[in-house]
Amino acid sequence: MRNTDAVVIGAGQAGLAMSHCLGRLGIEHVVLERGRLGERWRSERWDSLRMLTPNWMSRLPGWSYRGTKPDGYMSMAEVIGHLEGYARSFAAPVITGTDVRAVRRAADGFRVETSDGAWAARAVVVASGQCDVPRVPGMAARLAPAISQLSPSTYRNPALLAPGGVLVVGASASGVQIADELQRAGRHVTLAVGRHTRLPRLYRGQDILWWMDQAGVLDEPAENMRDLRAARRQPSLQLVGSAERRSIDIGSLHRLGVRILGRLLDLDGKRARFADDLAHTTAAAHRRLQRLLGRIDMVADLVAAPREPWPPALPTVERTAASLDLAASEIRTVIWATGFRRDFPWLCLPGLFDSEGEARHSGGVTPVGGLYLIGMRFLRRRKSSFLDGVGRDAAELAMEVRRYLATTVRAAA
């Protein structure tokens, strides 16, 4: 069995940021990756996807964007290159092609069992990220077998879908981007809209995320949230990274020809049933947008940025159909853009998980001494799951690891 002070599981941005910070503190460690470095960016993203955050926000500890388009949005190939360059910059101790099969308690810490043998470590950091397993509702099992089902992790491009229309379920970033791409490719798209976060791409002369960064929105700490569990379940921002820096929302999709319906309630074979809640959800998204823009305006006024009217409220584009015959509508594919959940069957650690199967933690520090999480939504602050947000979390958690290791050494002595 090989020994080290700490094992980091996952070599995406969170795992690499953690590795950099551990190394800077002189903590011996390895980073275990089931596939290749940044595997999810390689194999679980659709072909045309670009980052939602502008390139200047691709900041990691000791590393930043090196290209000539700071206001652009990296393609997936560019994200992979960015991470590979980062790993090389500090000789990250990444071991690829190593599947972690179990993490168990041991007398001196943890036993990490992998496809390539076992590791003994006094600390373990789980850096598998926010987008672990697609959250597909149970109703999916009741869909007729003749209708294909995909998630954003398995969708690649319009040409690979079965002929016919597409029902996209979910209106967060993935849902609206996929619906937009499919409609532009000539598919007839129906979008089932639930709770969503509407944003303009540009506002008062800058990217909306630049203003959110300047206004401190992205650095809001988790402990300030009135309902942290709800905050961690917020849908991702309705944004798209594109050369023209265009906005995308329910209104733009409707103008493009996408049929907009309310939240999907149930499926029965080839029939889908929807809630009549579209007016409510779009109005709620508009109120959240107004609150955010009001906060940004206070900052923008201080720097005399040109004034700009707020985006108007979206009209109710059509009354939600109570039900839809998928066969009659020639819908042959359903894409579940309904978010992700964490799935850690290999964490064999009693007391770690709550009744909903989520790992218990406070800012990434779990009740299991020596076990930490990083890269999850609202881990310590609003941007914790962003490529730009894991660095500060990693620095703080690396200090937690160092304190824990020092304590265990003293206890053993």
PAZA-661799 format. One record per residue: z, y, x of N, C-alpha, C, CB in turn; residue in one letter. Coordinates in steps of 0.02 Angstrom, whole numbers, plus 50000, padded with zeros to 5 digits. Glycine has a CB too. Layout:
BEGIN
ZYXZYXZYXZYXa
...
***
This chain:
BEGIN
500004994050043500005000050000500005006250045500625000049952m
499575011050027499555017350064500075022250037498845020450060r
500325026550081500855031150063500645038450074501485029650103n
500875042850030500775049950039501315053649999500055052150015t
501375060050011501875063849974501675064949901502005070650007d
501035066549890500805068149823500105065349811500815075749810a
499985063149750499315061049728499085065849673499315053549703v
498495068649681498185072849630497645068649597497905079549660v
497645068249532497155064149496496635068649463497505059649442i
496025068449489495485072549463495255077649515495695076049400g
494595077849528494325082449578493845087449546493965078549633a
494055090249489493705096049462494035102349490493725096049383g
493925108049455494205114249482494965114149486493985120049439q
495295110949436496025110749436496295106549494496285108149370a
496005100649504496225096349558496095099449626495885089649553g
495525102649635495365105749699495815111749713494635107849702l
495945115749661496395121449670497095119049689496425125749605a
497315113649657497975110749673497975108249744498145105149624m
497445104949765497405102349833497455108049884496755098449843s
497095113449872497115119249917497825121849924496645124849892h
498165122549868498845125449869499355120649900499065127149798c
499275114149888499715109349920499605109349996499605102249891l
498975109550016498825109650087499095115750122498085109250097g
499065121450087499315127650116500075127250128499145133650071r
500415123250088501135122350096501315116550143501455121150028l
500795113450171500915107950217501125101450185501435109950265g
500955100550121501135094450085500575089350091501285095950010i
500725083650120500235078350127500045075650058500505072550173e
499395074850046499185072549980498475069849983499225078349929h
498265066549929497575064549919497375066549849497485056849930v
496715067249839496435068649773496005062749754496025075349773v
496175059349700495815053449678495345055449621496295047849656l
494715053549627494205055249577493835048949556493705060549604e
493805047749490493495041649464492755041249479493605041149389r
492425047049480491705047149494491555051149557491325050049435g
491125056249547490975060849601491385067249593490215062449603r
491405071249644491755077549640491475081549581491705081549706l
491925084149538491695087849479491295083549431491275093749500g
491515077249420491115072449382490945074849312491475065949378e
491415077949278491275079949208490725085349206491915082549174r
490705089749256490175094749257489495091349267490305099949313w
489495085449298488865081949312488625077749253488955077549373r
489095074149221488885068949175489095069949103489145062449198s
489485075149088489725076149020489565083148994490475074949016e
488995085849014488775092448992488035092048973488885097849048r
487825096048924487115095848905486695099748956487025098648834w
486035098448956485595100749009485575108249018484905098248996d
485565111948963485465119248967486115123148973485075121748907s
486685119648972487325123148971487435127549032487895118148965l
487685133449019487905138049072488635139949059487455144349076r
488965142249112489655144349105489705149849053489935146649172m
490255149949016490385155448969490655161549006490885153248916l
490955160449064491245165949103490725168449154491895163749138t
490695175049166490235177549217490425175149286490225185249215p
489935175249331490035172249397490605175449436489405172949437n
490735181849427491265185049465491945182049446491265192549453w
491975178649389492605175649367492705168549395492635175449292m
492245166349437492305159549464492745159449526491595156649481s
493345162049518493815162849574494295156949578494205169349567r
494385154449638494845149049652495255151049714494475142249664l
495835148049726496235149949784495835149549849496855145649788p
495745155149883495375155149946494625154649938495605149649988g
494375155749879493655154749867493415159049809493505147249852w
492795161449812492525165449757491765164649757492715172949764s
491445167249706490715166749699490365170049759490485170049634y
489885166549788489535168849848488815171149834489525163449900r
488595170949772487895172349757487745179749747487705168649697g
487135181049723486885187849716486895190249643486185188349743t
487145186249598487145188049527487855187649498486665183449486k
488295192149517488995191749494489065192149419489395197149525p
488585195449385488625196049312488245190649275488375202849291d
487955185949312487605180349281488075174849261487065177649327g
487795169249240488195163549216487925157249249488185162949138y
488335153749286488115148049324487875142249280488665145649369m
487335139149302487125132849271487595127349295486375131149289s
487525121349265487955115949286487835113949359487855109849240m
487205114149381487065112549451487395117649497486295112449463a
487395123949476487715129149517488475128349517487525136049491e
488765126349461489485125049459489665119449508489715123249387v
489275114149507489405108549553489355110949625488895102849540i
488835114949641488775117549709489365121949728488135121449715g
489605125849680490185130149691490795125949709490325134449628h
490915120649672491485116349685491415112449750491585111449627l
490805110149764490695106649827490815111149887489975103849829e
490585117449882490705122149936491445123549945490335128649923g
491795123949889492515125049892492875119249926492805126049821y
492695113149908493015107349938492895107050013492765100849905a
492285108750034492125108750105492505114150143491375109750116r
492635119750109492945125550143493635123950170492985131350095s
493985119150141494645117450167494725109950178495185119950119f
494155106450183494155099250196494625095650147494365097850268a
494505096750083494935093650032494945086050040494685095549962a
495535082950039495585075650049495405071749985496285073850071p
494785072349963494555069249901494305062249915493995073549868v
494515057449875494265050549878493905049249813494855045349890i
493245048849816492835047949755492765040549738492145051249764t
492495039349679492375032449657492995028249651491905029149704g
493555031549635494205028149631494505029349563494675030649687t
494505024249522494755024649454495505023249453494385019749408d
495905027949426496625026849420496745022649358497005033649415v
497065016949368497175012249313497895012349287497015005249337r
498365014449327499055014849304499465019249351499375007849298a
499915023149321500415026849359501095024549332500325034749353v
501495021649377502145018949356502695021749400502135011249360r
503295021749373503885023649412504015018249465504495024549365r
504235020549523504445016149577505095018749605503895015549632a
505425014749646506075016649672506055023249710506355011249717a
505505024449746505455030449787504965035549758505255028749857d
504815035049693504345039849663503885036449613503945043349716g
503245035749633502745032949589502315027849625502305038449559f
502075023149587501565018449610500925020049572501775010949600r
500405022049607499765023849576499275018149590499495030649604v
499115014449538498665008649545497955010849530498885002949498e
497495009249575496805011349569496325005549577496645016849620t
495695006849567495175001849577495085000149651494505004149548s
495405003949694495355002949766496045001949797494985008849799d
496484998649762497154997449788497665002349762497134997549862g
498275001849786498825005949761499055011149812499415001549742a
499325016649785499625021849825500355022649805499245028649816w
500775023949854501475025849840501525033349853501985021749885a
501795037049804501855044249811502505046549779501255047949779a
502795051849806503405054549777503265059349720503815057949831r
502645061949717502455066449663501735064949642502515073949686a
501585066149578500915065249551500725071349510500875058649508v
500125073849520499855079449481499245076949442499675085549526v
499275077249376498705075149334498265081249323498955072149265v
497665080949350497195086649347496555084549312497045089449417a
496615080649260496025078249224495745083249175496175071849188s
496095089049166495815094649129495905094449054495105095049144g
495615099549022495685100448950495205095848911495545107648931q
494595095048937494075091448900494085084148920493385094448912c
494565080448894494655073448913494245068848869495395071548910d
494425068348806494075063948759493895067948697494525057748741v
493265067448672493085071148611493545069348554492365069648592p
493765074448516494195073448458493755072348396494685079648447r
493575066148384493135064448328493575062148270492625058848347v
493515065248211493955063448155493815056448129493875068448098p
494315053648095494255046948069493685046048020494895044848037g
493495051447985492965050847935492305048747966492865057547900m
492225049548033491605047548066491455040148055491655049048140a
491975036148047491875028948037491545027447970492535025248041a
491565032247924491275031147857490555033647852491705034647804r
490285036147906489595038447905489125032447907489455043147965l
488565033047871488085027547869487835025847940487485029447824a
487785019447957487575017548025486895020148045487575010048031p
486465021647996485795024048012485795031148040485355023847950a
486355034648033486405041548058486745041348126486795046148007i
486415044048176486685044148244487275049048249486145045948295s
487745047448293488315051848304488385053348379488965048648277q
488475059648394488565061848463489145066848467487915065048491l
489355068348528489825073748540489515078348593490525070948563s
489805084148607489535088348661489525084748729489935094748666p
489955079748738489955075948801489365071248807490605071948806s
489065069248751488505064448753487835067648734488655058648708t
487855073648704487225077148689486915079748754487355083048639y
486255079248760485905081748820485385087048804485585075948855r
484925085648757484425090548739484095088448674483885091248796n
483725092948640483435091348575482945085548577483085097348547p
482575084748632482065079648635482345072548631481655080348697a
482975071748650483265065048651483575062948585483785064648705l
483595067548535483875065848470483365062148427484125072148434l
483625058248381483185055048332482815060348292483585050348285a
482205058948269481845063948229482245065748166481135061248208p
482165071948144482505074148083483005079648096482855068348052g
483365081348042483845086748045484495084648078483985089347976g
484915089748091485545088548126486105092248091485495090848201v
486665088748081487275091948058487735092848118487625087648001l
487895099048134488375100548187489035102248154488115106448233v
489565098748173490215099848143490655103548194490545093048122v
490835109748176491245113748221490875119848246491485109548279g
491205125648245490875131948263491215135448321490845136548203a
491505131548366491755134648428491165135248476492335130448459s
491305136448540490765137848588490245132348589491045138748657a
490455126048594489965120548598489555120048534490335113948611s
489885120448477489535119648413488995124948403490025119948357g
489165131248414488665136548401488105136348453489005143448401v
488265134648515487735134248565487245128648551488035133448635q
487515122748533487075117048518486665118448455487485110648509i
486975121348404486605123048343486045127948359487075125948290a
486185132848400485695137848419485105134548456486015143348463d
485265130248504484735126948543484295122548499485045122748600e
484605118748455484225114148412483775117948364484705109548374l
484045123248334483635127148287483045130348322484065132548253q
483155132948382482605135948420482085130848441482875139548482r
482305124448446481835119148464481455116448404482225113448498a
481565119348345481195117348285481555112448240480555114548305g
482175110748257482555106248213482845110248154483125102848253r
482965106748099483305109748042484045108148051483025106947973h
484445113348061485145112548079485595114948023485295116248143v
486105110948008486645112947963487275113248005486725107847903t
487655118647997488265119648036488855119847988488225126148078l
489335115347999489955115347961490465119448000490225107947949a
490695124847969491105129848004491835129147984490855136947987v
492265128448034492975128748024493255135048057493325122448051g
493865134748080494175140448113493795141948178494925139148127r
493665148248192493275150048251493485156848277492525149848235h
493275158348338493435164648371492785168348388493855163448435t
492655173548352492035177348360492125182948411491815180348292r
491635183548457491645188848508490935191248522491975186348573l
490845197748536490205200048561490165198448636490105207748549p
489565197148661489505195848732489635202148773488795193048748r
489375207648750489465214048784489815218948737488785217048807l
490235223248766490575228348727490725234248773491235225548696y
490545240048750490665246248786490445245848859491405248048783r
489845242848868489525242748933489735237248980489655249048966g
490175232748959490405227449003490435220748965491095229149032q
490425215249003490545208748972491225208648938490495203049025d
491265205648880491885205648842492455202548883491805201848776i
492295197648927492825194548967493075199249022492575188048998l
492645203949043492875209049091493405213349058492275213549115w
493285215348996493785219348961494415215248947493495221948895w
494345208948929494935204848916495345203948980494725197948888m
494995203449036495335203049100495705209549115494835201449156d
495365215249106495655221749120496255223249074495135227249113q
496205221049012496735222348963497325217548969496445222048893a
497275212749014497825207949023497845202348972498465211549021g
497325201948930497325196848877497325189848907496715197748831v
496925188748959496855182048987497465179849026496255181849031l
497885184649046498485183049084499105182549041498605188149138d
499025182848975499605182348930499975175748942499395182948856e
500625176048956500995169948971501125165648909501655171649003p
501155159248920501265154548865501915155848829501255147348891a
502435157748867503085158648835503105164548786503625159648888e
502595168948788502575174548742502255172748675502205180248773n
501975166748670501635164648609502145162848555501165158748623m
502045165648496502495164048440502445156748421502315168448380r
501845153948423501745146848407501295144048462501415145948336d
501605141448515501225139148572500795133048555501695137348629l
501045128648513500645122748494499995124948460501055118048448r
500045129948416499445132448382498985135948431499635137248325a
499275139648479498865143148529498465138148570499305147448575a
498765132548586498425127548626497865124048588498915122448652r
497875124848521497345121748481496815126748458497655118548420r
496855132848484496365137848465495655135548484496525144648498q
495165136848441494475135048459494225139348516494015135648399p
493775136648556493505140448612493085146348586493075135948657s
492975151148629492655157448610491915156548594492725162548666l
491685159848541490975159548522490575163948570490865161848449q
490415161048628490035164548679489495159848706490485167048735l
488975162748735488465158848769488295162548834487835157848724v
488205158948888487985161848950487225161848954488285158049010g
486915167648952486185168048951485955174048992485905168448879s
485345173749016485075179149058485075185849021484375177449082a
484925185648956484895191848917485585194048893484435190848858e
486105190148908486785191848890486855193248815487025197948931r
486575188848776486565189748703487205187048672485955186348673r
487355189548613487925187148574487695181348530488235192848532s
488175177248511488035171748465488625171048417487915165048504i
488475170648353488995169748302488675166848239489355176448287d
489075166348188488825163548125488245167648098489395163148073i
488295174248104487755178548079487105177548116487955185748084g
487125177248183486515176248221486195169448207486645177048296s
486605164448196486345157848180486025157748111486895152548184l
486335161248064486045161547996485365165047998486525165247948h
485325170448036484685174048041484145169748074484775180548081r
484365165148117483895160648150483645155148104484225157648212l
484005154048049483805148948001484285143147994483145146348019g
484845143248030485335137948023485685138447955485865138348081v
485745132747921486115132647858486865132347874485895126447814r
487235137247848487945137947863488355135647803488115145247881i
488795130747815489235128247763489955128547786489035120947744l
490415127147740491125127347757491355121247796491525128147694g
491995120647802492305115247840492135108447809493065116147843r
491955103647851491805096947827492455093547807491435092847881l
492475091147744493075087947718493065080347722493175090047647l
492475077447708492455070147706491725067747709492795067547642d
491655061547728491015058147730491065051547691490785056947803l
490535049947658490505043547622489785041047626490735044247547d
489655036947676488975034447686488515040047708488725031247622g
488085042147661487605047447676487755053847639486895045147660k
488355054347611488555060347575489135063747610488745058747502r
489065070347619489585074347652489875079247602489305078047714a
490525080447607490865085147561491175090747602491405081447519r
491085096947579491295102847616491785107047576490685106947635f
492205110747612492665115447580492305121947564493275116847626a
492515125247512492235131747494492655137247527492215132747415d
492675137147593493115141647630492755145947681493645137647665d
492095146447676491715150047727491905157447728490975149347714l
491975160547669492165167547667492845168747699492175170047594a
493305164147688493975164747716493965164247793494435159447687h
493615159147819493625158047891493265163547929493325151347908t
492705166047901492345171447935492755177947932491655172547904t
493095179147877493515185147872494105184847921493775186047800a
494405178947927494955178147974494725179248046495275171147968a
494125176748063493855177748130493715185148143493205173748139a
493495188748091493355195848098494005199748109492985198548037h
494535197948075495175201348085495425200348157495695198848035r
495355194248183495565193048252495145197048300495525185548268r
494485197548286494045201548328494255208848328493325200948305l
494415211548270494625218548265495265219848304494725220448193q
495745215248301496365216048339496225216248414496855210448322r
495785211848436495625211648508495265217948529495185205448523l
494765220148490494395226148509494835232348508493785227148463l
495305232548462495785238148461496185238348526496255237648402g
496375232648549496755232348612496315234248672497035225248623r
495695231948671495225233748725495075241148725494575229748719i
495005244148665494845251248660495375255548694494785253348587d
495995253548691496525257448724496415257748799497215254548708m
496185252148828496045251948900495385255548915496005244648925v
494875254348874494225257348886494245264948880493715254648837a
494655267548835494715274748828495025277948890495135276548766d
495465274348923495785277048983495285278149040496345272349006l
494755273949042494255274649094493625278049068494075267749123v
493675281049009493125284848978492485280748972492985291149020a
492545274348955491945270348942491615272748878492135262748936a
490955272648875490605275048815490855271548752489845274048822p
490975275448700491215272648637490665268348605491435278148588r
490875263448566490415258948533490715256748468490245252848578e
490335256548414490615254248350490765246748353490135255648292p
491255244748316491425237648312490875233848274492105236648278w
490765227548291490285223548252490505223248179490225216248281p
490035223748133490215223648062490455216748041489625225848018p
490825216547987491035210147959490415206247938491515211147899a
490455199647944489885195547925489885194647849489915188647960l
489315195647817489285194347745489345186747733488635197047714p
489565184847675489565177747658488835175547652489955176347591t
488625171447699487915170047705487645165947647487775166547769v
488055161747620487865158047560488485154447534487275152947574e
488485152947471489065149347443489055142247470489055149347365r
489625139947493489665133347522489505127947470490355132147552t
489065123347488488925117747444489525113147442488295113847468a
489685110747383490245106147376490095099547411490415104947302a
489475097447409489285091247442488555091547462489415085147396s
488365087047505487685086947531487475079747541487635090947598l
486885078147515486585071547525486215071847592486105069547466d
486495068647643486205069047710485505065947712486655065547761l
485405060547675484745057347674484225061947642484775050647637a
484405064947584483935069447550483795075647593484215071547482a
484285077747634484185083547678483865081547744484855086947692s
483685075147750483355072347810483765073447873482665075647819e
484435073147865484875073647924484945066747954485575076747904i
484755066048017484765059648051485285059248107484085058148080r
485595065148122486085065348177486665069848158485745067948243t
487265067648175487865071848169488155072848239488395068548121v
488285079148256488595080748321489285083448308488155085948362i
489785079948335490485081748324490715086748377490935075448324w
490655093148363490905098348408491595100448384490415104548411a
492035095648381492695096548349493265096648400492815091148298t
493105098248462493625098948513493765092548550494255101448481g
494295092848590494475087248634495225085748627494295088748707f
495395079848646496095077848650496215074548718496285073048591r
496845074248737497015070948799497165063648785497625074448832r
496955059348831497065052248823497275049448891496415048648796d
497905047748897498165045448961498475038448955498695050448988f
498085033348938498365026648931498625023848997497855021848902p
498405026749052498605024349118499255027549142498045025749167w
499525032349105500175035149123500715030849090500235042749100l
500965026049126501445021249099502155023649113501335014049129c
502335029249081502955032649097503335034049032502815039249135l
503845030249017504225031148954504505038248949504795026148951p
504475040948887504755047548873504285053248886505355048448913g
503675051748911503205057148927502855060048866502685054648976l
502685055748818502255057848762502645059348699501735052648748f
502395064248661502705065848597502395061548542502625073348580d
502585062948480502365058748423501615059248410502735060748361s
501295064548436500575065348427500185062948488500405072648414e
500535059948536500185057248594500045062248649499555054248573g
500305068448642500205073448693500785073048744500175080648662e
500625074348807501135074148859501595080148851500805074048929a
502245078848852502735084248849502745087948917503445081448832r
502765094548913502815098348975503005105548959502155098149014h
503265108849010503385116049006503035119149065504155117749006s
502475122349052502085125349106501825120349156502495130449142g
501705114149133501445109049177501975104749210501035112149230g
502615106549200503165102549226503395097849171503755107149250v
503335091349182503495086449131504225084249137503035080349137t
504485080849085505165078249089505245072449138505405076149021p
504685069849163504705064549213504715067849281504085059649206v
505275067549316505345070949380504805069149429506015069449410g
504455074149456503925073049505503235072449475504065066849542g
503165072749408502515072349375502325079149346502515066949319l
501715081449360501495088049340500795087649309501495092849401y
500635092549267499975093149236499665099849254500035092449159l
499015100149260498665106449273497975106149242498625107849349i
497715112049222497035112649196496995112349120496615107249224g
497555111849086497545111349014497595118248982498125106948989m
497365118848921497355125248885498055128048878497025124348817r
498115134548894498745138148886499315134548921498905139148812f
499175131648979499705128249016500255133049034499415124849079l
500055138549067500535143849084500315150649058500625144249159r
499665151449049499395157749023498745156448987499295162849081r
498485161448954497905160448910497305157548947497705167048879r
497205159349010496605157049046496725150849088496355162549091k
497255147149074497425141349116496875136149119498045138149089s
496475135349067495945130349067495285133049093495845127448998s
495255139549110494645142549137494595140749212494635150249127f
493975140449237493885139749309494255145349346493135139649328l
494245151149316494565157049346495325157049337494285163349315d
495595152549298496305152849282496745147649315496385152249210g
496435142349344496845136949371497185138849436496425130749381v
496925143849471497185145549537497915147649536496775150949567g
498085152249492498765154649489499245149149467498815160749443r
499015145149419499425139449397499535134649455499085135749338d
499005133349494499055128749550499555131249602498375127649582a
499535137649617499995140449666500725139649643499845147849678a
500845140849578501525140249552501755133049549501565143349483e
501305128549529501495121449525501575118349594500965117549485l
501185120749642501275118249710501975119849736500745121149758a
502225125649717502915127449736503415122849701503065134749718m
503275121049638503705116349603503705109549638503465115449530e
503125107349660503075101049696503485101349761502345099249712v
503415106849797503785107549860504535107349849503595114049896r
504765110749797505485110649782505715103649764505655115549725r
505305100249725505495093349705505525088749765504995090649653y
505025089149808505015084849867505605086249913504355085749906l
505785092649920506365094449962507005091649932506415102149969a
507055091749866507655089149832507715081549842507635090849758t
507155078049836507175070749843507325068749914506525067649821t
507085072749962507245071350032507985072150044506845075850080v
508265077550018508995078750026509405073349993509185085649997r
509165071149934509535065849899509525059249938509245064749828a
508945057749968508895051650007509315051950071508155050250025a
509375057950099509765058750161510505058150145509625065550194a
***
